[in-house]
Amino acid sequence: MATLNTAANFSDPDKRYFRAFSPGDDFYEALIDAHRELSDAQSALLNARLILLLANHIGDLNVVREALSIAREDV
C-alpha cells in the first residue's frame, strides 16, 4: 500500500537547482501565477479542477484519502 509523501518532492528535470527549496519556490510561483487576475469564484474553480486532475494522476485512492485527511486537519 502506498502512503502519501509529505516531504518536499518537487523537481524539474530540465533545470539544475543549487538550493533544495528552489523547485518548491518555482511551484509556488506557478500556482500564484495561475490565480493572478481571477475572481474568488474563478480561483475556487481552478483549485477544484487542479485537485481533481492531481487526484486522478495519483490514482491510488488510499493515498488520495490520506491527503484529504491531512488537508482537513485543523481546518
Distance bins in CASP14 RR format, pairs under 12 A and 6 or more apart:
PFRMAT RR
TARGET T0000
AUTHOR 0000-0000-0000
RMODE 2
METHOD distances of the structure
MODEL  1
1 60 0 0 0 0 1 0 0 0 0 0 0
1 61 0 0 0 0 0 1 0 0 0 0 0
1 62 1 0 1 0 0 0 0 0 0 0 0
1 63 0 0 0 0 1 0 0 0 0 0 0
1 65 0 0 0 0 0 1 0 0 0 0 0
1 66 0 0 0 0 1 0 0 0 0 0 0
2 58 0 0 0 0 1 0 0 0 0 0 0
2 59 0 0 0 0 1 0 0 0 0 0 0
2 60 1 0 1 0 0 0 0 0 0 0 0
2 61 0 0 0 0 0 1 0 0 0 0 0
2 62 1 0 0 1 0 0 0 0 0 0 0
2 63 1 0 1 0 0 0 0 0 0 0 0
2 64 0 0 0 0 0 1 0 0 0 0 0
2 65 0 0 0 0 0 1 0 0 0 0 0
2 66 0 0 0 0 1 0 0 0 0 0 0
2 67 0 0 0 0 0 1 0 0 0 0 0
3 58 0 0 0 0 0 1 0 0 0 0 0
3 60 0 0 0 0 1 0 0 0 0 0 0
3 62 1 0 0 1 0 0 0 0 0 0 0
3 63 1 0 0 1 0 0 0 0 0 0 0
3 64 0 0 0 0 0 1 0 0 0 0 0
3 65 0 0 0 0 0 1 0 0 0 0 0
3 66 1 0 0 1 0 0 0 0 0 0 0
3 67 0 0 0 0 0 1 0 0 0 0 0
3 69 0 0 0 0 0 1 0 0 0 0 0
3 70 0 0 0 0 0 1 0 0 0 0 0
4 55 0 0 0 0 0 1 0 0 0 0 0
4 58 0 0 0 0 1 0 0 0 0 0 0
4 60 0 0 0 0 1 0 0 0 0 0 0
4 61 0 0 0 0 0 1 0 0 0 0 0
4 62 0 0 0 0 1 0 0 0 0 0 0
4 63 1 0 1 0 0 0 0 0 0 0 0
4 64 0 0 0 0 1 0 0 0 0 0 0
4 65 0 0 0 0 1 0 0 0 0 0 0
4 66 1 0 1 0 0 0 0 0 0 0 0
4 67 1 0 1 0 0 0 0 0 0 0 0
4 68 0 0 0 0 1 0 0 0 0 0 0
4 69 0 0 0 0 1 0 0 0 0 0 0
4 70 1 0 0 1 0 0 0 0 0 0 0
4 71 0 0 0 0 0 1 0 0 0 0 0
5 58 0 0 0 0 0 1 0 0 0 0 0
5 60 0 0 0 0 0 1 0 0 0 0 0
5 63 0 0 0 0 1 0 0 0 0 0 0
5 66 0 0 0 0 0 1 0 0 0 0 0
5 67 0 0 0 0 1 0 0 0 0 0 0
5 70 0 0 0 0 0 1 0 0 0 0 0
6 63 0 0 0 0 0 1 0 0 0 0 0
6 66 0 0 0 0 1 0 0 0 0 0 0
6 67 0 0 0 0 1 0 0 0 0 0 0
6 69 0 0 0 0 0 1 0 0 0 0 0
6 70 1 0 0 1 0 0 0 0 0 0 0
6 71 0 0 0 0 0 1 0 0 0 0 0
6 73 0 0 0 0 0 1 0 0 0 0 0
7 20 0 0 0 0 0 1 0 0 0 0 0
7 24 0 0 0 0 0 1 0 0 0 0 0
8 17 0 0 0 0 0 1 0 0 0 0 0
8 19 0 0 0 0 0 1 0 0 0 0 0
8 20 1 0 0 1 0 0 0 0 0 0 0
8 21 1 0 0 1 0 0 0 0 0 0 0
8 22 0 0 0 0 0 1 0 0 0 0 0
8 23 1 0 0 1 0 0 0 0 0 0 0
8 24 1 0 0 1 0 0 0 0 0 0 0
8 25 0 0 0 0 0 1 0 0 0 0 0
8 26 0 0 0 0 0 1 0 0 0 0 0
8 27 0 0 0 0 1 0 0 0 0 0 0
8 28 0 0 0 0 0 1 0 0 0 0 0
9 20 0 0 0 0 0 1 0 0 0 0 0
9 21 0 0 0 0 0 1 0 0 0 0 0
9 23 0 0 0 0 1 0 0 0 0 0 0
9 24 0 0 0 0 1 0 0 0 0 0 0
9 27 0 0 0 0 0 1 0 0 0 0 0
10 17 0 0 0 0 1 0 0 0 0 0 0
10 19 0 0 0 0 0 1 0 0 0 0 0
10 20 0 0 0 0 1 0 0 0 0 0 0
10 21 0 0 0 0 1 0 0 0 0 0 0
10 22 0 0 0 0 1 0 0 0 0 0 0
10 23 1 1 0 0 0 0 0 0 0 0 0
10 24 1 0 1 0 0 0 0 0 0 0 0
10 25 0 0 0 0 1 0 0 0 0 0 0
10 26 1 0 0 1 0 0 0 0 0 0 0
10 27 1 0 1 0 0 0 0 0 0 0 0
10 28 0 0 0 0 1 0 0 0 0 0 0
10 29 0 0 0 0 0 1 0 0 0 0 0
10 30 0 0 0 0 0 1 0 0 0 0 0
10 31 0 0 0 0 0 1 0 0 0 0 0
11 17 0 0 0 0 1 0 0 0 0 0 0
11 20 0 0 0 0 0 1 0 0 0 0 0
11 21 0 0 0 0 0 1 0 0 0 0 0
11 22 0 0 0 0 1 0 0 0 0 0 0
11 23 1 0 1 0 0 0 0 0 0 0 0
11 24 0 0 0 0 1 0 0 0 0 0 0
11 26 0 0 0 0 1 0 0 0 0 0 0
11 27 0 0 0 0 1 0 0 0 0 0 0
12 22 0 0 0 0 1 0 0 0 0 0 0
12 23 1 0 1 0 0 0 0 0 0 0 0
12 24 0 0 0 0 1 0 0 0 0 0 0
12 25 0 0 0 0 0 1 0 0 0 0 0
12 26 1 0 0 1 0 0 0 0 0 0 0
12 27 0 0 0 0 1 0 0 0 0 0 0
12 29 0 0 0 0 0 1 0 0 0 0 0
12 30 0 0 0 0 0 1 0 0 0 0 0
13 23 0 0 0 0 0 1 0 0 0 0 0
14 23 0 0 0 0 0 1 0 0 0 0 0
14 26 0 0 0 0 0 1 0 0 0 0 0
15 22 0 0 0 0 1 0 0 0 0 0 0
15 23 1 0 0 1 0 0 0 0 0 0 0
15 24 0 0 0 0 0 1 0 0 0 0 0
15 25 0 0 0 0 0 1 0 0 0 0 0
15 26 1 0 0 1 0 0 0 0 0 0 0
16 22 0 0 0 0 1 0 0 0 0 0 0
16 23 0 0 0 0 0 1 0 0 0 0 0
17 23 1 0 1 0 0 0 0 0 0 0 0
17 24 0 0 0 0 1 0 0 0 0 0 0
17 25 0 0 0 0 1 0 0 0 0 0 0
17 26 0 0 0 0 1 0 0 0 0 0 0
18 25 0 0 0 0 0 1 0 0 0 0 0
19 25 0 0 0 0 1 0 0 0 0 0 0
19 26 0 0 0 0 0 1 0 0 0 0 0
21 27 0 0 0 0 0 1 0 0 0 0 0
21 28 0 0 0 0 1 0 0 0 0 0 0
22 28 0 0 0 0 0 1 0 0 0 0 0
22 29 0 0 0 0 0 1 0 0 0 0 0
23 29 0 0 0 0 0 1 0 0 0 0 0
23 30 0 0 0 0 0 1 0 0 0 0 0
24 30 0 0 0 0 1 0 0 0 0 0 0
24 31 0 0 0 0 1 0 0 0 0 0 0
24 32 0 0 0 0 0 1 0 0 0 0 0
25 31 0 0 0 0 0 1 0 0 0 0 0
25 32 0 0 0 0 0 1 0 0 0 0 0
26 32 0 0 0 0 0 1 0 0 0 0 0
26 33 0 0 0 0 0 1 0 0 0 0 0
27 33 0 0 0 0 0 1 0 0 0 0 0
27 34 0 0 0 0 0 1 0 0 0 0 0
27 50 0 0 0 0 0 1 0 0 0 0 0
27 54 0 0 0 0 0 1 0 0 0 0 0
28 34 0 0 0 0 0 1 0 0 0 0 0
28 35 0 0 0 0 0 1 0 0 0 0 0
29 35 0 0 0 0 0 1 0 0 0 0 0
29 36 0 0 0 0 0 1 0 0 0 0 0
30 36 0 0 0 0 0 1 0 0 0 0 0
30 50 0 0 0 0 0 1 0 0 0 0 0
31 38 0 0 0 0 0 1 0 0 0 0 0
31 43 0 0 0 0 0 1 0 0 0 0 0
31 46 0 0 0 0 1 0 0 0 0 0 0
31 47 0 0 0 0 1 0 0 0 0 0 0
31 50 0 0 0 0 1 0 0 0 0 0 0
31 54 0 0 0 0 0 1 0 0 0 0 0
32 38 0 0 0 0 0 1 0 0 0 0 0
32 43 0 0 0 0 0 1 0 0 0 0 0
32 46 0 0 0 0 0 1 0 0 0 0 0
33 46 0 0 0 0 0 1 0 0 0 0 0
34 42 0 0 0 0 0 1 0 0 0 0 0
34 43 0 0 0 0 1 0 0 0 0 0 0
34 45 0 0 0 0 0 1 0 0 0 0 0
34 46 1 0 0 1 0 0 0 0 0 0 0
34 47 0 0 0 0 1 0 0 0 0 0 0
34 49 0 0 0 0 0 1 0 0 0 0 0
34 50 1 0 0 1 0 0 0 0 0 0 0
35 41 0 0 0 0 0 1 0 0 0 0 0
35 42 0 0 0 0 1 0 0 0 0 0 0
35 43 1 0 1 0 0 0 0 0 0 0 0
35 44 0 0 0 0 1 0 0 0 0 0 0
35 45 0 0 0 0 0 1 0 0 0 0 0
35 46 1 0 0 1 0 0 0 0 0 0 0
35 47 0 0 0 0 1 0 0 0 0 0 0
35 50 0 0 0 0 0 1 0 0 0 0 0
36 42 0 0 0 0 0 1 0 0 0 0 0
36 43 0 0 0 0 1 0 0 0 0 0 0
36 46 0 0 0 0 0 1 0 0 0 0 0
37 43 0 0 0 0 1 0 0 0 0 0 0
37 46 0 0 0 0 0 1 0 0 0 0 0
38 44 0 0 0 0 1 0 0 0 0 0 0
38 45 0 0 0 0 1 0 0 0 0 0 0
38 46 1 0 0 1 0 0 0 0 0 0 0
38 47 0 0 0 0 0 1 0 0 0 0 0
38 49 0 0 0 0 0 1 0 0 0 0 0
39 45 0 0 0 0 1 0 0 0 0 0 0
39 46 0 0 0 0 0 1 0 0 0 0 0
40 46 0 0 0 0 0 1 0 0 0 0 0
40 47 0 0 0 0 0 1 0 0 0 0 0
41 47 0 0 0 0 0 1 0 0 0 0 0
41 48 0 0 0 0 0 1 0 0 0 0 0
42 48 0 0 0 0 0 1 0 0 0 0 0
42 49 0 0 0 0 0 1 0 0 0 0 0
43 49 0 0 0 0 0 1 0 0 0 0 0
43 50 0 0 0 0 0 1 0 0 0 0 0
44 50 0 0 0 0 0 1 0 0 0 0 0
44 51 0 0 0 0 0 1 0 0 0 0 0
45 51 0 0 0 0 0 1 0 0 0 0 0
45 52 0 0 0 0 0 1 0 0 0 0 0
46 52 0 0 0 0 0 1 0 0 0 0 0
46 53 0 0 0 0 0 1 0 0 0 0 0
47 53 0 0 0 0 0 1 0 0 0 0 0
47 54 0 0 0 0 0 1 0 0 0 0 0
47 71 0 0 0 0 0 1 0 0 0 0 0
48 54 0 0 0 0 0 1 0 0 0 0 0
48 55 0 0 0 0 0 1 0 0 0 0 0
49 55 0 0 0 0 0 1 0 0 0 0 0
49 56 0 0 0 0 0 1 0 0 0 0 0
50 56 0 0 0 0 0 1 0 0 0 0 0
50 57 0 0 0 0 0 1 0 0 0 0 0
51 57 0 0 0 0 0 1 0 0 0 0 0
51 58 0 0 0 0 0 1 0 0 0 0 0
51 64 0 0 0 0 1 0 0 0 0 0 0
51 67 0 0 0 0 1 0 0 0 0 0 0
51 68 0 0 0 0 1 0 0 0 0 0 0
51 71 0 0 0 0 1 0 0 0 0 0 0
52 58 0 0 0 0 0 1 0 0 0 0 0
52 59 0 0 0 0 0 1 0 0 0 0 0
52 64 0 0 0 0 0 1 0 0 0 0 0
53 59 0 0 0 0 0 1 0 0 0 0 0
54 63 0 0 0 0 0 1 0 0 0 0 0
54 64 0 0 0 0 1 0 0 0 0 0 0
54 67 0 0 0 0 1 0 0 0 0 0 0
54 68 0 0 0 0 0 1 0 0 0 0 0
54 71 0 0 0 0 0 1 0 0 0 0 0
55 61 0 0 0 0 1 0 0 0 0 0 0
55 62 0 0 0 0 0 1 0 0 0 0 0
55 63 0 0 0 0 1 0 0 0 0 0 0
55 64 1 0 1 0 0 0 0 0 0 0 0
55 65 0 0 0 0 1 0 0 0 0 0 0
55 66 0 0 0 0 0 1 0 0 0 0 0
55 67 1 0 0 1 0 0 0 0 0 0 0
55 68 0 0 0 0 1 0 0 0 0 0 0
55 71 0 0 0 0 0 1 0 0 0 0 0
56 64 0 0 0 0 1 0 0 0 0 0 0
57 63 0 0 0 0 0 1 0 0 0 0 0
57 64 0 0 0 0 0 1 0 0 0 0 0
58 64 1 0 1 0 0 0 0 0 0 0 0
58 65 0 0 0 0 0 1 0 0 0 0 0
58 66 0 0 0 0 0 1 0 0 0 0 0
58 67 1 0 0 1 0 0 0 0 0 0 0
58 68 0 0 0 0 0 1 0 0 0 0 0
59 65 0 0 0 0 0 1 0 0 0 0 0
59 67 0 0 0 0 0 1 0 0 0 0 0
60 66 0 0 0 0 1 0 0 0 0 0 0
60 67 0 0 0 0 0 1 0 0 0 0 0
61 67 0 0 0 0 0 1 0 0 0 0 0
61 68 0 0 0 0 0 1 0 0 0 0 0
62 68 0 0 0 0 0 1 0 0 0 0 0
62 69 0 0 0 0 0 1 0 0 0 0 0
63 69 0 0 0 0 0 1 0 0 0 0 0
63 70 0 0 0 0 0 1 0 0 0 0 0
64 70 0 0 0 0 0 1 0 0 0 0 0
64 71 0 0 0 0 0 1 0 0 0 0 0
65 71 0 0 0 0 0 1 0 0 0 0 0
65 72 0 0 0 0 0 1 0 0 0 0 0
66 72 0 0 0 0 0 1 0 0 0 0 0
66 73 0 0 0 0 0 1 0 0 0 0 0
67 73 0 0 0 0 0 1 0 0 0 0 0
68 75 0 0 0 0 0 1 0 0 0 0 0
69 75 0 0 0 0 0 1 0 0 0 0 0
END
